[in-house]
Amino acid sequence: MGVLKRKLNQILNIINNGAKVAYLDYPVYSNIGDILVMKGAERFFREHNITVAYRNSHVDYSPKIKFPSDMILVFQGGGNFGDLYPEFQKFREYFIENYKKNKIIILPQTIYYHDPEALERSSNILSQHPDLHIFVRDKRSFKIAQTYFSDYVYLAPDMAHALWPIHVAPNQCSKRLYLLRTDKERSYEKNISIDESGYITDWSGMLTLWDKLLIWTLIIFHVINKSGQFLPAYKLWAHLTDNLIEKVIKIFSNYSYIVSSRLHGHILACSMNLPNTVLDNSYGKNSSYYNTWTYQVPFSTFQRNPANE
């Protein structure tokens, strides 16, 4: 895990230590995995003296914003690069198309396109930027990015690895937590044996009604804040998400083994030194990541599902 965290330092070849950046597309929604990516990116910025001079999510940015030509635009990493989540791809493409004088960096992403025409449309936009640097999380994404998007493509682990190590007290129980996707990336785990004493949930099941109310309130704050910076929207969001991550870590620490079809359930378990098994998502993101990076973690395994093949 320490090796994986140190591999993120290659980002410093493009963002100089002490540089000023704009951090774009940070997640303002309830996906704990994407929030872990954000927390890892912010930790990386702090540890390497990178000043975040400007922040925007996809719900509060102003299309009229002007950046100094020497400011680096840095986009959130994760798994929403492609046509599965078009609102986030359109957000990235808007900046890439309209800010050609700025160096642009996309933090480690998995790339997935279902529609070849959508891939071609993205290629027509991204390939025109002269200084676009794309970090990807697996070899398949690397090939797509090099072929269609940029000459500057790099292979790196997920930004959530910057959070390692996460120290928790050893747990003596024998219960298992099953963190299984319930969204569009769900992979129907027909051949997974579920321990009767285990607990099955998704990220949303770890949030209380109060958590969800606060999340929606801060989403509204961000929308209101679109025309100016008169609300401390990001600071409130950072505080709330710190509490959410602390809560999820505490839940994980109540179990001795994690089985997850959420990639960041797997990464979080690895960061906590919790034995775990990762299952695939609907299009092979998790297996590609495991085979590229976390196969080296001795207390983690991948379980394939023949039903997906």
C-alpha positions as protocol buffer text, in pm:
chain_id: "A"
residue {
  index: 1
  type: MET
  ca { x: 0 y: 0 z: 0 }
}
residue {
  index: 2
  type: GLY
  ca { x: 289 y: 235 z: 66 }
}
residue {
  index: 3
  type: VAL
  ca { x: 426 y: 159 z: -280 }
}
residue {
  index: 4
  type: LEU
  ca { x: 90 y: 242 z: -437 }
}
residue {
  index: 5
  type: LYS
  ca { x: 70 y: 571 z: -250 }
}
residue {
  index: 6
  type: ARG
  ca { x: 419 y: 670 z: -362 }
}
residue {
  index: 7
  type: LYS
  ca { x: 329 y: 601 z: -726 }
}
residue {
  index: 8
  type: LEU
  ca { x: 102 y: 906 z: -705 }
}
residue {
  index: 9
  type: ASN
  ca { x: 413 y: 1123 z: -676 }
}
residue {
  index: 10
  type: GLN
  ca { x: 455 y: 1106 z: -1054 }
}
residue {
  index: 11
  type: ILE
  ca { x: 180 y: 1373 z: -1063 }
}
residue {
  index: 12
  type: LEU
  ca { x: 446 y: 1610 z: -927 }
}
residue {
  index: 13
  type: ASN
  ca { x: 626 y: 1586 z: -1260 }
}
residue {
  index: 14
  type: ILE
  ca { x: 339 y: 1793 z: -1402 }
}
residue {
  index: 15
  type: ILE
  ca { x: 224 y: 1992 z: -1099 }
}
residue {
  index: 16
  type: ASN
  ca { x: 528 y: 2148 z: -941 }
}
residue {
  index: 17
  type: ASN
  ca { x: 557 y: 2144 z: -564 }
}
residue {
  index: 18
  type: GLY
  ca { x: 412 y: 2476 z: -447 }
}
residue {
  index: 19
  type: ALA
  ca { x: 203 y: 2536 z: -762 }
}
residue {
  index: 20
  type: LYS
  ca { x: -140 y: 2698 z: -766 }
}
residue {
  index: 21
  type: VAL
  ca { x: -425 y: 2496 z: -915 }
}
residue {
  index: 22
  type: ALA
  ca { x: -798 y: 2506 z: -974 }
}
residue {
  index: 23
  type: TYR
  ca { x: -959 y: 2184 z: -847 }
}
residue {
  index: 24
  type: LEU
  ca { x: -1263 y: 2108 z: -1062 }
}
residue {
  index: 25
  type: ASP
  ca { x: -1548 y: 1857 z: -1047 }
}
residue {
  index: 26
  type: TYR
  ca { x: -1513 y: 1768 z: -681 }
}
residue {
  index: 27
  type: PRO
  ca { x: -1813 y: 1549 z: -589 }
}
residue {
  index: 28
  type: VAL
  ca { x: -2118 y: 1716 z: -437 }
}
residue {
  index: 29
  type: TYR
  ca { x: -2336 y: 1408 z: -397 }
}
residue {
  index: 30
  type: SER
  ca { x: -2358 y: 1109 z: -167 }
}
residue {
  index: 31
  type: ASN
  ca { x: -2123 y: 858 z: -335 }
}
residue {
  index: 32
  type: ILE
  ca { x: -1874 y: 775 z: -58 }
}
residue {
  index: 33
  type: GLY
  ca { x: -1626 y: 633 z: -308 }
}
residue {
  index: 34
  type: ASP
  ca { x: -1597 y: 959 z: -498 }
}
residue {
  index: 35
  type: ILE
  ca { x: -1572 y: 1147 z: -169 }
}
residue {
  index: 36
  type: LEU
  ca { x: -1276 y: 923 z: -76 }
}
residue {
  index: 37
  type: VAL
  ca { x: -1115 y: 1021 z: -408 }
}
residue {
  index: 38
  type: MET
  ca { x: -1168 y: 1389 z: -320 }
}
residue {
  index: 39
  type: LYS
  ca { x: -1021 y: 1345 z: 28 }
}
residue {
  index: 40
  type: GLY
  ca { x: -720 y: 1169 z: -122 }
}
residue {
  index: 41
  type: ALA
  ca { x: -666 y: 1451 z: -372 }
}
residue {
  index: 42
  type: GLU
  ca { x: -693 y: 1717 z: -102 }
}
residue {
  index: 43
  type: ARG
  ca { x: -447 y: 1522 z: 117 }
}
residue {
  index: 44
  type: PHE
  ca { x: -208 y: 1499 z: -177 }
}
residue {
  index: 45
  type: PHE
  ca { x: -232 y: 1874 z: -238 }
}
residue {
  index: 46
  type: ARG
  ca { x: -158 y: 1952 z: 128 }
}
residue {
  index: 47
  type: GLU
  ca { x: 131 y: 1708 z: 159 }
}
residue {
  index: 48
  type: HIS
  ca { x: 302 y: 1852 z: -150 }
}
residue {
  index: 49
  type: ASN
  ca { x: 243 y: 2221 z: -83 }
}
residue {
  index: 50
  type: ILE
  ca { x: 5 y: 2260 z: -379 }
}
residue {
  index: 51
  type: THR
  ca { x: -224 y: 2558 z: -329 }
}
residue {
  index: 52
  type: VAL
  ca { x: -584 y: 2514 z: -440 }
}
residue {
  index: 53
  type: ALA
  ca { x: -672 y: 2869 z: -541 }
}
residue {
  index: 54
  type: TYR
  ca { x: -1014 y: 2781 z: -686 }
}
residue {
  index: 55
  type: ARG
  ca { x: -1264 y: 2497 z: -644 }
}
residue {
  index: 56
  type: ASN
  ca { x: -1580 y: 2411 z: -834 }
}
residue {
  index: 57
  type: SER
  ca { x: -1814 y: 2117 z: -861 }
}
residue {
  index: 58
  type: HIS
  ca { x: -2029 y: 2040 z: -1164 }
}
residue {
  index: 59
  type: VAL
  ca { x: -2329 y: 2206 z: -994 }
}
residue {
  index: 60
  type: ASP
  ca { x: -2185 y: 2547 z: -900 }
}
residue {
  index: 61
  type: TYR
  ca { x: -1933 y: 2644 z: -1166 }
}
residue {
  index: 62
  type: SER
  ca { x: -1968 y: 2961 z: -1367 }
}
residue {
  index: 63
  type: PRO
  ca { x: -1908 y: 2921 z: -1742 }
}
residue {
  index: 64
  type: LYS
  ca { x: -1769 y: 3276 z: -1746 }
}
residue {
  index: 65
  type: ILE
  ca { x: -1487 y: 3210 z: -1499 }
}
residue {
  index: 66
  type: LYS
  ca { x: -1147 y: 3339 z: -1611 }
}
residue {
  index: 67
  type: PHE
  ca { x: -827 y: 3168 z: -1502 }
}
residue {
  index: 68
  type: PRO
  ca { x: -473 y: 3309 z: -1523 }
}
residue {
  index: 69
  type: SER
  ca { x: -290 y: 3136 z: -1807 }
}
residue {
  index: 70
  type: ASP
  ca { x: -37 y: 2988 z: -1561 }
}
residue {
  index: 71
  type: MET
  ca { x: -304 y: 2826 z: -1342 }
}
residue {
  index: 72
  type: ILE
  ca { x: -328 y: 2447 z: -1378 }
}
residue {
  index: 73
  type: LEU
  ca { x: -680 y: 2307 z: -1403 }
}
residue {
  index: 74
  type: VAL
  ca { x: -701 y: 1976 z: -1215 }
}
residue {
  index: 75
  type: PHE
  ca { x: -1003 y: 1750 z: -1253 }
}
residue {
  index: 76
  type: GLN
  ca { x: -1130 y: 1500 z: -999 }
}
residue {
  index: 77
  type: GLY
  ca { x: -1035 y: 1139 z: -1056 }
}
residue {
  index: 78
  type: GLY
  ca { x: -1263 y: 836 z: -1028 }
}
residue {
  index: 79
  type: GLY
  ca { x: -1472 y: 628 z: -1263 }
}
residue {
  index: 80
  type: ASN
  ca { x: -1697 y: 872 z: -1449 }
}
residue {
  index: 81
  type: PHE
  ca { x: -1488 y: 932 z: -1761 }
}
residue {
  index: 82
  type: GLY
  ca { x: -1697 y: 827 z: -2061 }
}
residue {
  index: 83
  type: ASP
  ca { x: -2062 y: 803 z: -2157 }
}
residue {
  index: 84
  type: LEU
  ca { x: -2201 y: 622 z: -1852 }
}
residue {
  index: 85
  type: TYR
  ca { x: -2221 y: 949 z: -1656 }
}
residue {
  index: 86
  type: PRO
  ca { x: -2254 y: 1209 z: -1936 }
}
residue {
  index: 87
  type: GLU
  ca { x: -2308 y: 1513 z: -1712 }
}
residue {
  index: 88
  type: PHE
  ca { x: -1957 y: 1481 z: -1570 }
}
residue {
  index: 89
  type: GLN
  ca { x: -1799 y: 1414 z: -1908 }
}
residue {
  index: 90
  type: LYS
  ca { x: -1968 y: 1723 z: -2055 }
}
residue {
  index: 91
  type: PHE
  ca { x: -1836 y: 1928 z: -1762 }
}
residue {
  index: 92
  type: ARG
  ca { x: -1478 y: 1819 z: -1834 }
}
residue {
  index: 93
  type: GLU
  ca { x: -1517 y: 1869 z: -2206 }
}
residue {
  index: 94
  type: TYR
  ca { x: -1647 y: 2223 z: -2161 }
}
residue {
  index: 95
  type: PHE
  ca { x: -1327 y: 2330 z: -1984 }
}
residue {
  index: 96
  type: ILE
  ca { x: -1100 y: 2133 z: -2216 }
}
residue {
  index: 97
  type: GLU
  ca { x: -1263 y: 2295 z: -2518 }
}
residue {
  index: 98
  type: ASN
  ca { x: -1266 y: 2651 z: -2381 }
}
residue {
  index: 99
  type: TYR
  ca { x: -942 y: 2678 z: -2180 }
}
residue {
  index: 100
  type: LYS
  ca { x: -672 y: 2581 z: -2426 }
}
residue {
  index: 101
  type: LYS
  ca { x: -419 y: 2823 z: -2275 }
}
residue {
  index: 102
  type: ASN
  ca { x: -422 y: 2640 z: -1941 }
}
residue {
  index: 103
  type: LYS
  ca { x: -247 y: 2316 z: -1865 }
}
residue {
  index: 104
  type: ILE
  ca { x: -517 y: 2062 z: -1775 }
}
residue {
  index: 105
  type: ILE
  ca { x: -469 y: 1749 z: -1565 }
}
residue {
  index: 106
  type: ILE
  ca { x: -725 y: 1474 z: -1515 }
}
residue {
  index: 107
  type: LEU
  ca { x: -646 y: 1279 z: -1200 }
}
residue {
  index: 108
  type: PRO
  ca { x: -656 y: 895 z: -1223 }
}
residue {
  index: 109
  type: GLN
  ca { x: -972 y: 777 z: -1398 }
}
residue {
  index: 110
  type: THR
  ca { x: -1120 y: 462 z: -1546 }
}
residue {
  index: 111
  type: ILE
  ca { x: -1242 y: 523 z: -1902 }
}
residue {
  index: 112
  type: TYR
  ca { x: -1550 y: 348 z: -2034 }
}
residue {
  index: 113
  type: TYR
  ca { x: -1756 y: 418 z: -2346 }
}
residue {
  index: 114
  type: HIS
  ca { x: -2051 y: 206 z: -2450 }
}
residue {
  index: 115
  type: ASP
  ca { x: -2125 y: 409 z: -2764 }
}
residue {
  index: 116
  type: PRO
  ca { x: -1844 y: 441 z: -3024 }
}
residue {
  index: 117
  type: GLU
  ca { x: -1998 y: 766 z: -3149 }
}
residue {
  index: 118
  type: ALA
  ca { x: -1975 y: 918 z: -2800 }
}
residue {
  index: 119
  type: LEU
  ca { x: -1608 y: 816 z: -2788 }
}
residue {
  index: 120
  type: GLU
  ca { x: -1550 y: 984 z: -3122 }
}
residue {
  index: 121
  type: ARG
  ca { x: -1721 y: 1304 z: -3008 }
}
residue {
  index: 122
  type: SER
  ca { x: -1503 y: 1316 z: -2695 }
}
residue {
  index: 123
  type: SER
  ca { x: -1194 y: 1249 z: -2904 }
}
residue {
  index: 124
  type: ASN
  ca { x: -1272 y: 1543 z: -3131 }
}
residue {
  index: 125
  type: ILE
  ca { x: -1275 y: 1776 z: -2828 }
}
residue {
  index: 126
  type: LEU
  ca { x: -998 y: 1638 z: -2608 }
}
residue {
  index: 127
  type: SER
  ca { x: -743 y: 1573 z: -2881 }
}
residue {
  index: 128
  type: GLN
  ca { x: -749 y: 1944 z: -2975 }
}
residue {
  index: 129
  type: HIS
  ca { x: -610 y: 2059 z: -2640 }
}
residue {
  index: 130
  type: PRO
  ca { x: -232 y: 2115 z: -2664 }
}
residue {
  index: 131
  type: ASP
  ca { x: -150 y: 2055 z: -2297 }
}
residue {
  index: 132
  type: LEU
  ca { x: -393 y: 1791 z: -2168 }
}
residue {
  index: 133
  type: HIS
  ca { x: -248 y: 1535 z: -1924 }
}
residue {
  index: 134
  type: ILE
  ca { x: -460 y: 1230 z: -1844 }
}
residue {
  index: 135
  type: PHE
  ca { x: -389 y: 989 z: -1559 }
}
residue {
  index: 136
  type: VAL
  ca { x: -568 y: 654 z: -1583 }
}
residue {
  index: 137
  type: ARG
  ca { x: -613 y: 370 z: -1336 }
}
residue {
  index: 138
  type: ASP
  ca { x: -576 y: 64 z: -1562 }
}
residue {
  index: 139
  type: LYS
  ca { x: -410 y: -54 z: -1880 }
}
residue {
  index: 140
  type: ARG
  ca { x: -728 y: -71 z: -2085 }
}
residue {
  index: 141
  type: SER
  ca { x: -802 y: 296 z: -2008 }
}
residue {
  index: 142
  type: PHE
  ca { x: -439 y: 380 z: -2089 }
}
residue {
  index: 143
  type: LYS
  ca { x: -477 y: 240 z: -2440 }
}
residue {
  index: 144
  type: ILE
  ca { x: -803 y: 429 z: -2500 }
}
residue {
  index: 145
  type: ALA
  ca { x: -660 y: 758 z: -2376 }
}
residue {
  index: 146
  type: GLN
  ca { x: -344 y: 728 z: -2587 }
}
residue {
  index: 147
  type: THR
  ca { x: -539 y: 634 z: -2898 }
}
residue {
  index: 148
  type: TYR
  ca { x: -813 y: 894 z: -2879 }
}
residue {
  index: 149
  type: PHE
  ca { x: -737 y: 1177 z: -2639 }
}
residue {
  index: 150
  type: SER
  ca { x: -380 y: 1287 z: -2573 }
}
residue {
  index: 151
  type: ASP
  ca { x: -9 y: 1222 z: -2615 }
}
residue {
  index: 152
  type: TYR
  ca { x: 31 y: 1282 z: -2240 }
}
residue {
  index: 153
  type: VAL
  ca { x: -114 y: 975 z: -2070 }
}
residue {
  index: 154
  type: TYR
  ca { x: 9 y: 817 z: -1746 }
}
residue {
  index: 155
  type: LEU
  ca { x: -78 y: 506 z: -1547 }
}
residue {
  index: 156
  type: ALA
  ca { x: -137 y: 571 z: -1176 }
}
residue {
  index: 157
  type: PRO
  ca { x: -341 y: 427 z: -888 }
}
residue {
  index: 158
  type: ASP
  ca { x: -653 y: 592 z: -749 }
}
residue {
  index: 159
  type: MET
  ca { x: -616 y: 914 z: -549 }
}
residue {
  index: 160
  type: ALA
  ca { x: -780 y: 747 z: -246 }
}
residue {
  index: 161
  type: HIS
  ca { x: -448 y: 570 z: -189 }
}
residue {
  index: 162
  type: ALA
  ca { x: -314 y: 905 z: -66 }
}
residue {
  index: 163
  type: LEU
  ca { x: -517 y: 842 z: 252 }
}
residue {
  index: 164
  type: TRP
  ca { x: -308 y: 539 z: 349 }
}
residue {
  index: 165
  type: PRO
  ca { x: -253 y: 440 z: 624 }
}
residue {
  index: 166
  type: ILE
  ca { x: -586 y: 459 z: 806 }
}
residue {
  index: 167
  type: HIS
  ca { x: -525 y: 337 z: 1159 }
}
residue {
  index: 168
  type: VAL
  ca { x: -803 y: 159 z: 1347 }
}
residue {
  index: 169
  type: ALA
  ca { x: -805 y: -67 z: 1649 }
}
residue {
  index: 170
  type: PRO
  ca { x: -783 y: -441 z: 1562 }
}
residue {
  index: 171
  type: ASN
  ca { x: -1123 y: -609 z: 1549 }
}
residue {
  index: 172
  type: GLN
  ca { x: -1163 y: -952 z: 1706 }
}
residue {
  index: 173
  type: CYS
  ca { x: -1509 y: -1028 z: 1562 }
}
residue {
  index: 174
  type: SER
  ca { x: -1564 y: -1267 z: 1271 }
}
residue {
  index: 175
  type: LYS
  ca { x: -1847 y: -1083 z: 1092 }
}
residue {
  index: 176
  type: ARG
  ca { x: -1834 y: -989 z: 725 }
}
residue {
  index: 177
  type: LEU
  ca { x: -1953 y: -673 z: 557 }
}
residue {
  index: 178
  type: TYR
  ca { x: -2090 y: -712 z: 203 }
}
residue {
  index: 179
  type: LEU
  ca { x: -2075 y: -378 z: 23 }
}
residue {
  index: 180
  type: LEU
  ca { x: -2263 y: -449 z: -301 }
}
residue {
  index: 181
  type: ARG
  ca { x: -2357 y: -201 z: -573 }
}
residue {
  index: 182
  type: THR
  ca { x: -2725 y: -128 z: -631 }
}
residue {
  index: 183
  type: ASP
  ca { x: -2686 y: 130 z: -912 }
}
residue {
  index: 184
  type: LYS
  ca { x: -2632 y: 114 z: -1290 }
}
residue {
  index: 185
  type: GLU
  ca { x: -2293 y: -53 z: -1241 }
}
residue {
  index: 186
  type: ARG
  ca { x: -2444 y: -338 z: -1046 }
}
residue {
  index: 187
  type: SER
  ca { x: -2307 y: -680 z: -1126 }
}
residue {
  index: 188
  type: TYR
  ca { x: -2554 y: -947 z: -1026 }
}
residue {
  index: 189
  type: GLU
  ca { x: -2357 y: -1159 z: -781 }
}
residue {
  index: 190
  type: LYS
  ca { x: -2536 y: -1488 z: -842 }
}
residue {
  index: 191
  type: ASN
  ca { x: -2245 y: -1705 z: -732 }
}
residue {
  index: 192
  type: ILE
  ca { x: -2141 y: -1518 z: -419 }
}
residue {
  index: 193
  type: SER
  ca { x: -2179 y: -1707 z: -94 }
}
residue {
  index: 194
  type: ILE
  ca { x: -2325 y: -1481 z: 175 }
}
residue {
  index: 195
  type: ASP
  ca { x: -2240 y: -1553 z: 538 }
}
residue {
  index: 196
  type: GLU
  ca { x: -2559 y: -1562 z: 746 }
}
residue {
  index: 197
  type: SER
  ca { x: -2401 y: -1340 z: 1011 }
}
residue {
  index: 198
  type: GLY
  ca { x: -2285 y: -1087 z: 752 }
}
residue {
  index: 199
  type: TYR
  ca { x: -2436 y: -748 z: 678 }
}
residue {
  index: 200
  type: ILE
  ca { x: -2531 y: -650 z: 321 }
}
residue {
  index: 201
  type: THR
  ca { x: -2547 y: -284 z: 224 }
}
residue {
  index: 202
  type: ASP
  ca { x: -2439 y: -20 z: -29 }
}
residue {
  index: 203
  type: TRP
  ca { x: -2288 y: 321 z: 45 }
}
residue {
  index: 204
  type: SER
  ca { x: -2635 y: 474 z: 77 }
}
residue {
  index: 205
  type: GLY
  ca { x: -2726 y: 224 z: 349 }
}
residue {
  index: 206
  type: MET
  ca { x: -2451 y: 367 z: 569 }
}
residue {
  index: 207
  type: LEU
  ca { x: -2608 y: 714 z: 565 }
}
residue {
  index: 208
  type: THR
  ca { x: -2882 y: 825 z: 803 }
}
residue {
  index: 209
  type: LEU
  ca { x: -3178 y: 1037 z: 698 }
}
residue {
  index: 210
  type: TRP
  ca { x: -3005 y: 1330 z: 869 }
}
residue {
  index: 211
  type: ASP
  ca { x: -2690 y: 1269 z: 662 }
}
residue {
  index: 212
  type: LYS
  ca { x: -2896 y: 1270 z: 343 }
}
residue {
  index: 213
  type: LEU
  ca { x: -3079 y: 1587 z: 444 }
}
residue {
  index: 214
  type: LEU
  ca { x: -2749 y: 1765 z: 508 }
}
residue {
  index: 215
  type: ILE
  ca { x: -2614 y: 1646 z: 174 }
}
residue {
  index: 216
  type: TRP
  ca { x: -2916 y: 1782 z: -14 }
}
residue {
  index: 217
  type: THR
  ca { x: -2898 y: 2108 z: 181 }
}
residue {
  index: 218
  type: LEU
  ca { x: -2536 y: 2160 z: 78 }
}
residue {
  index: 219
  type: ILE
  ca { x: -2614 y: 2069 z: -282 }
}
residue {
  index: 220
  type: ILE
  ca { x: -2868 y: 2353 z: -278 }
}
residue {
  index: 221
  type: PHE
  ca { x: -2605 y: 2581 z: -120 }
}
residue {
  index: 222
  type: HIS
  ca { x: -2371 y: 2502 z: -408 }
}
residue {
  index: 223
  type: VAL
  ca { x: -2639 y: 2576 z: -668 }
}
residue {
  index: 224
  type: ILE
  ca { x: -2721 y: 2909 z: -499 }
}
residue {
  index: 225
  type: ASN
  ca { x: -2350 y: 2985 z: -492 }
}
residue {
  index: 226
  type: LYS
  ca { x: -2317 y: 2952 z: -870 }
}
residue {
  index: 227
  type: SER
  ca { x: -2323 y: 3326 z: -935 }
}
residue {
  index: 228
  type: GLY
  ca { x: -2065 y: 3414 z: -670 }
}
residue {
  index: 229
  type: GLN
  ca { x: -1864 y: 3298 z: -371 }
}
residue {
  index: 230
  type: PHE
  ca { x: -2086 y: 3448 z: -102 }
}
residue {
  index: 231
  type: LEU
  ca { x: -2151 y: 3119 z: 76 }
}
residue {
  index: 232
  type: PRO
  ca { x: -1876 y: 2901 z: 230 }
}
residue {
  index: 233
  type: ALA
  ca { x: -2020 y: 2606 z: 39 }
}
residue {
  index: 234
  type: TYR
  ca { x: -1698 y: 2411 z: -2 }
}
residue {
  index: 235
  type: LYS
  ca { x: -1590 y: 2457 z: 360 }
}
residue {
  index: 236
  type: LEU
  ca { x: -1927 y: 2326 z: 480 }
}
residue {
  index: 237
  type: TRP
  ca { x: -1906 y: 2036 z: 234 }
}
residue {
  index: 238
  type: ALA
  ca { x: -1551 y: 1952 z: 345 }
}
residue {
  index: 239
  type: HIS
  ca { x: -1663 y: 1942 z: 709 }
}
residue {
  index: 240
  type: LEU
  ca { x: -1968 y: 1726 z: 636 }
}
residue {
  index: 241
  type: THR
  ca { x: -1773 y: 1482 z: 421 }
}
residue {
  index: 242
  type: ASP
  ca { x: -1499 y: 1451 z: 686 }
}
residue {
  index: 243
  type: ASN
  ca { x: -1773 y: 1331 z: 922 }
}
residue {
  index: 244
  type: LEU
  ca { x: -1918 y: 1095 z: 660 }
}
residue {
  index: 245
  type: ILE
  ca { x: -1579 y: 932 z: 593 }
}
residue {
  index: 246
  type: GLU
  ca { x: -1515 y: 901 z: 966 }
}
residue {
  index: 247
  type: LYS
  ca { x: -1853 y: 727 z: 1002 }
}
residue {
  index: 248
  type: VAL
  ca { x: -1784 y: 484 z: 717 }
}
residue {
  index: 249
  type: ILE
  ca { x: -1440 y: 398 z: 857 }
}
residue {
  index: 250
  type: LYS
  ca { x: -1601 y: 324 z: 1192 }
}
residue {
  index: 251
  type: ILE
  ca { x: -1857 y: 96 z: 1025 }
}
residue {
  index: 252
  type: PHE
  ca { x: -1581 y: -88 z: 837 }
}
residue {
  index: 253
  type: SER
  ca { x: -1385 y: -130 z: 1160 }
}
residue {
  index: 254
  type: ASN
  ca { x: -1675 y: -328 z: 1309 }
}
residue {
  index: 255
  type: TYR
  ca { x: -1609 y: -613 z: 1066 }
}
residue {
  index: 256
  type: SER
  ca { x: -1320 y: -851 z: 1022 }
}
residue {
  index: 257
  type: TYR
  ca { x: -1366 y: -906 z: 648 }
}
residue {
  index: 258
  type: ILE
  ca { x: -1502 y: -691 z: 362 }
}
residue {
  index: 259
  type: VAL
  ca { x: -1656 y: -824 z: 41 }
}
residue {
  index: 260
  type: SER
  ca { x: -1714 y: -539 z: -204 }
}
residue {
  index: 261
  type: SER
  ca { x: -1827 y: -475 z: -559 }
}
residue {
  index: 262
  type: ARG
  ca { x: -1754 y: -107 z: -489 }
}
residue {
  index: 263
  type: LEU
  ca { x: -1396 y: -32 z: -595 }
}
residue {
  index: 264
  type: HIS
  ca { x: -1350 y: 214 z: -311 }
}
residue {
  index: 265
  type: GLY
  ca { x: -1487 y: -31 z: -60 }
}
residue {
  index: 266
  type: HIS
  ca { x: -1196 y: -248 z: -167 }
}
residue {
  index: 267
  type: ILE
  ca { x: -944 y: 40 z: -158 }
}
residue {
  index: 268
  type: LEU
  ca { x: -1070 y: 159 z: 182 }
}
residue {
  index: 269
  type: ALA
  ca { x: -1043 y: -192 z: 326 }
}
residue {
  index: 270
  type: CYS
  ca { x: -687 y: -219 z: 194 }
}
residue {
  index: 271
  type: SER
  ca { x: -601 y: 120 z: 348 }
}
residue {
  index: 272
  type: MET
  ca { x: -733 y: -5 z: 683 }
}
residue {
  index: 273
  type: ASN
  ca { x: -540 y: -335 z: 657 }
}
residue {
  index: 274
  type: LEU
  ca { x: -871 y: -523 z: 652 }
}
residue {
  index: 275
  type: PRO
  ca { x: -878 y: -858 z: 469 }
}
residue {
  index: 276
  type: ASN
  ca { x: -1112 y: -825 z: 172 }
}
residue {
  index: 277
  type: THR
  ca { x: -1243 y: -968 z: -151 }
}
residue {
  index: 278
  type: VAL
  ca { x: -1327 y: -747 z: -448 }
}
residue {
  index: 279
  type: LEU
  ca { x: -1601 y: -841 z: -695 }
}
residue {
  index: 280
  type: ASP
  ca { x: -1636 y: -692 z: -1041 }
}
residue {
  index: 281
  type: ASN
  ca { x: -1875 y: -420 z: -1148 }
}
residue {
  index: 282
  type: SER
  ca { x: -2084 y: -436 z: -1466 }
}
residue {
  index: 283
  type: TYR
  ca { x: -1808 y: -355 z: -1717 }
}
residue {
  index: 284
  type: GLY
  ca { x: -1486 y: -486 z: -1562 }
}
residue {
  index: 285
  type: LYS
  ca { x: -1360 y: -175 z: -1383 }
}
residue {
  index: 286
  type: ASN
  ca { x: -1278 y: -353 z: -1058 }
}
residue {
  index: 287
  type: SER
  ca { x: -1101 y: -651 z: -1216 }
}
residue {
  index: 288
  type: SER
  ca { x: -893 y: -417 z: -1435 }
}
residue {
  index: 289
  type: TYR
  ca { x: -793 y: -215 z: -1129 }
}
residue {
  index: 290
  type: TYR
  ca { x: -713 y: -521 z: -918 }
}
residue {
  index: 291
  type: ASN
  ca { x: -505 y: -679 z: -1196 }
}
residue {
  index: 292
  type: THR
  ca { x: -312 y: -354 z: -1242 }
}
residue {
  index: 293
  type: TRP
  ca { x: -250 y: -258 z: -879 }
}
residue {
  index: 294
  type: THR
  ca { x: -400 y: -430 z: -576 }
}
residue {
  index: 295
  type: TYR
  ca { x: -317 y: -788 z: -673 }
}
residue {
  index: 296
  type: GLN
  ca { x: 3 y: -708 z: -481 }
}
residue {
  index: 297
  type: VAL
  ca { x: -185 y: -658 z: -151 }
}
residue {
  index: 298
  type: PRO
  ca { x: -140 y: -990 z: 37 }
}
residue {
  index: 299
  type: PHE
  ca { x: -468 y: -976 z: 232 }
}
residue {
  index: 300
  type: SER
  ca { x: -686 y: -896 z: -70 }
}
residue {
  index: 301
  type: THR
  ca { x: -830 y: -1127 z: -335 }
}
residue {
  index: 302
  type: PHE
  ca { x: -1045 y: -1097 z: -647 }
}
residue {
  index: 303
  type: GLN
  ca { x: -1341 y: -1328 z: -701 }
}
residue {
  index: 304
  type: ARG
  ca { x: -1464 y: -1350 z: -1056 }
}
residue {
  index: 305
  type: ASN
  ca { x: -1830 y: -1401 z: -1135 }
}
residue {
  index: 306
  type: PRO
  ca { x: -1891 y: -1641 z: -1426 }
}
residue {
  index: 307
  type: ALA
  ca { x: -2239 y: -1488 z: -1461 }
}
residue {
  index: 308
  type: ASN
  ca { x: -2075 y: -1172 z: -1602 }
}
residue {
  index: 309
  type: GLU
  ca { x: -1871 y: -1354 z: -1865 }
}
